[in-house]
């Protein structure tokens, strides 16, 4: 019984959050979009929810942890010796310096 009530509470909280975020997206788009883009028109609430979902899919995903957790990677980096850091940077294409061989 308690588990069901908790699940229902979480579901209501998520639905309320989505409703508020949809309203915020709609208000922001209607305030900024038409002023920035000459062909943009104001959108209604359902289009704002669709835009919110589209942006979440394209930029955030639905992983549930809300983005990159840099502290974990920072701790691993700080635990490396200077030699391990150099080796790590050499094996990454973005870590190479101009003129540096692979």
Secondary structure as GFF3:
##gff-version 3
##sequence-region A 1 102
A	DSSP	alpha_helix	2	28	.	.	.	ID=ss1
A	DSSP	pi_helix	29	33	.	.	.	ID=ss2
A	DSSP	alpha_helix	34	36	.	.	.	ID=ss3
A	DSSP	alpha_helix	45	55	.	.	.	ID=ss4
A	DSSP	pi_helix	56	60	.	.	.	ID=ss5
A	DSSP	alpha_helix	70	79	.	.	.	ID=ss6
A	DSSP	alpha_helix	82	90	.	.	.	ID=ss7
A	DSSP	three_ten_helix	93	95	.	.	.	ID=ss8
###
